[in-house]
């Protein structure tokens, strides 16, 4: 099943523009969102998800942080560590994202809502917003979480410098079985990390699951 059968071109364009709108808040290249989509799809391929689900993840995962649209710049762009009250506000981006995407008849946006809501849940149950654990976290959220953490570590953010790749991979290993699905971290270890960090070219979207 190809993307044209899964969702209309207008749905895909709407999802891409929503992701771009969010990324302009703290990454005006839109590359973080697109890299997360690419990496999440590659993880989904490696664990044997059906082609239609891989395709949906590829295009829905870039919406993971859409809720950051509702977070004030004073918190979202703050250099340095957030205070406890600021962190609590930041964590609401999962619920804001869910609210933005909820209720759609589009399967693509339905998966985007699930990802926005669950990509900060933790394997050990200590995540947010609900605190579900292990396999109770939807696979869409779990693959996006691994992709998001990997990308966030390897690139500069308002509050941190980019980590060296070796240090980022070591941190991922420490997070396996605690924050992140250990099977997916093991799969990430086998991928071409330099390629994952490279620029996403427009034609890659069409080739993601071929």
RAQUI-V958960 format. One record per residue. RES is the residue in one letter. PSI is psi in degrees with one decimal (NA if undefined). BURIAL is I if it has 16 or more other ideal C-beta (glycine too) atoms within 10 Angstrom, else O. Layout:
res->RES psi->PSI burial->BURIAL
res->RES psi->PSI burial->BURIAL
This chain:
res->X psi->126.9 burial->O
res->X psi->174.0 burial->O
res->X psi->-29.8 burial->I
res->X psi->-30.6 burial->O
res->X psi->-30.0 burial->O
res->X psi->-40.2 burial->I
res->X psi->152.2 burial->I
res->X psi->156.0 burial->O
res->X psi->-36.1 burial->O
res->X psi->-36.4 burial->O
res->X psi->-43.5 burial->I
res->X psi->-44.1 burial->I
res->X psi->-41.8 burial->O
res->X psi->-43.9 burial->I
res->X psi->-42.8 burial->I
res->X psi->-38.4 burial->I
res->X psi->-35.1 burial->O
res->X psi->-44.7 burial->I
res->X psi->-41.6 burial->I
res->X psi->-40.9 burial->I
res->X psi->-41.9 burial->O
res->X psi->-43.8 burial->I
res->X psi->-27.6 burial->I
res->X psi->-17.2 burial->O
res->X psi->-40.8 burial->O
res->X psi->6.7 burial->I
res->X psi->88.7 burial->I
res->X psi->3.3 burial->O
res->X psi->-18.9 burial->O
res->X psi->7.5 burial->I
res->X psi->-31.2 burial->I
res->X psi->-50.8 burial->I
res->X psi->-44.0 burial->I
res->X psi->-38.1 burial->I
res->X psi->-41.4 burial->I
res->X psi->-42.5 burial->I
res->X psi->-43.9 burial->I
res->X psi->-48.1 burial->I
res->X psi->-42.2 burial->I
res->X psi->-41.1 burial->I
res->X psi->-40.7 burial->I
res->X psi->-40.2 burial->I
res->X psi->-43.1 burial->I
res->X psi->-38.7 burial->I
res->X psi->-46.9 burial->I
res->X psi->-27.5 burial->I
res->X psi->6.4 burial->O
res->X psi->26.2 burial->O
res->X psi->154.1 burial->I
res->X psi->151.6 burial->O
res->X psi->-40.1 burial->O
res->X psi->-35.6 burial->O
res->X psi->-37.8 burial->I
res->X psi->-45.2 burial->I
res->X psi->-42.6 burial->I
res->X psi->-43.2 burial->I
res->X psi->-41.6 burial->I
res->X psi->-41.5 burial->I
res->X psi->-22.0 burial->I
res->X psi->-30.9 burial->I
res->X psi->-33.7 burial->I
res->X psi->-11.9 burial->I
res->X psi->5.3 burial->I
res->X psi->-35.3 burial->I
res->X psi->22.4 burial->I
res->X psi->-28.9 burial->I
res->X psi->-14.8 burial->I
res->X psi->-13.5 burial->I
res->X psi->-31.4 burial->I
res->X psi->6.9 burial->I
res->X psi->131.7 burial->I
res->X psi->144.4 burial->O
res->X psi->-32.2 burial->O
res->X psi->-24.5 burial->O
res->X psi->-49.6 burial->I
res->X psi->-38.6 burial->I
res->X psi->13.3 burial->O
res->X psi->126.9 burial->O
res->X psi->131.9 burial->O
res->X psi->-179.6 burial->O
res->X psi->141.2 burial->O
res->X psi->144.6 burial->O
res->X psi->164.9 burial->O
res->X psi->-40.7 burial->O
res->X psi->-35.2 burial->O
res->X psi->-38.5 burial->I
res->X psi->-40.1 burial->O
res->X psi->-40.1 burial->O
res->X psi->-45.2 burial->I
res->X psi->-39.9 burial->I
res->X psi->-18.9 burial->I
res->X psi->-8.3 burial->I
res->X psi->-24.8 burial->I
res->X psi->-41.5 burial->I
res->X psi->-36.9 burial->I
res->X psi->-44.2 burial->I
res->X psi->-42.6 burial->I
res->X psi->-43.0 burial->I
res->X psi->-37.8 burial->I
res->X psi->-39.6 burial->I
res->X psi->-10.9 burial->I
res->X psi->149.5 burial->O
res->X psi->5.2 burial->O
res->X psi->148.0 burial->O
res->X psi->-8.3 burial->O
res->X psi->124.8 burial->I
res->X psi->-36.5 burial->O
res->X psi->-47.2 burial->I
res->X psi->-27.5 burial->I
res->X psi->-43.6 burial->I
res->X psi->-38.0 burial->I
res->X psi->-40.2 burial->I
res->X psi->-43.4 burial->I
res->X psi->-42.5 burial->I
res->X psi->-46.6 burial->I
res->X psi->-38.2 burial->I
res->X psi->-30.2 burial->I
res->X psi->-3.0 burial->I
res->X psi->-6.6 burial->I
res->X psi->9.3 burial->I
res->X psi->151.8 burial->I
res->X psi->150.0 burial->I
res->X psi->-35.1 burial->I
res->X psi->3.6 burial->O
res->X psi->6.9 burial->O
res->X psi->18.5 burial->O
res->X psi->-163.8 burial->I
res->X psi->157.8 burial->I
res->X psi->-12.3 burial->O
res->X psi->-37.7 burial->O
res->X psi->27.9 burial->O
res->X psi->161.2 burial->I
res->X psi->159.5 burial->O
res->X psi->-137.0 burial->O
res->X psi->-8.4 burial->O
res->X psi->-20.2 burial->O
res->X psi->126.9 burial->I
res->X psi->144.4 burial->I
res->X psi->-30.9 burial->I
res->X psi->-42.3 burial->I
res->X psi->-35.8 burial->I
res->X psi->-43.5 burial->I
res->X psi->-35.9 burial->I
res->X psi->-37.5 burial->I
res->X psi->-46.1 burial->I
res->X psi->-44.6 burial->I
res->X psi->-40.9 burial->I
res->X psi->-46.7 burial->I
res->X psi->-44.6 burial->I
res->X psi->-47.0 burial->I
res->X psi->-41.8 burial->I
res->X psi->-37.7 burial->I
res->X psi->-36.5 burial->I
res->X psi->-4.2 burial->I
res->X psi->152.7 burial->I
res->X psi->143.6 burial->O
res->X psi->167.8 burial->O
res->X psi->-28.1 burial->O
res->X psi->0.1 burial->O
res->X psi->157.4 burial->O
res->X psi->161.6 burial->O
res->X psi->141.6 burial->O
res->X psi->148.9 burial->I
res->X psi->148.1 burial->O
res->X psi->-44.5 burial->O
res->X psi->-40.9 burial->O
res->X psi->-38.7 burial->O
res->X psi->-43.6 burial->I
res->X psi->-37.9 burial->I
res->X psi->-40.3 burial->O
res->X psi->-38.8 burial->O
res->X psi->-40.8 burial->I
res->X psi->-41.6 burial->O
res->X psi->-30.1 burial->O
res->X psi->-16.0 burial->I
res->X psi->129.3 burial->I
res->X psi->-7.5 burial->O
res->X psi->-75.1 burial->O
res->X psi->-39.2 burial->I
res->X psi->152.5 burial->I
res->X psi->117.9 burial->I
res->X psi->-33.1 burial->O
res->X psi->-40.2 burial->I
res->X psi->-34.2 burial->I
res->X psi->-39.3 burial->I
res->X psi->-38.9 burial->O
res->X psi->-43.6 burial->I
res->X psi->-37.3 burial->I
res->X psi->-28.9 burial->O
res->X psi->-9.0 burial->O
res->X psi->166.6 burial->O
res->X psi->99.5 burial->O
res->X psi->-38.4 burial->I
res->X psi->-39.0 burial->O
res->X psi->-37.9 burial->O
res->X psi->-29.9 burial->I
res->X psi->-4.6 burial->I
res->X psi->166.8 burial->O
res->X psi->139.4 burial->O
res->X psi->117.3 burial->I
res->X psi->151.8 burial->O
res->X psi->-37.0 burial->O
res->X psi->-15.3 burial->O
res->X psi->-32.1 burial->O
res->X psi->-42.0 burial->I
res->X psi->-23.0 burial->O
res->X psi->3.7 burial->O
res->X psi->-39.4 burial->I
res->X psi->16.3 burial->I
res->X psi->NA burial->O
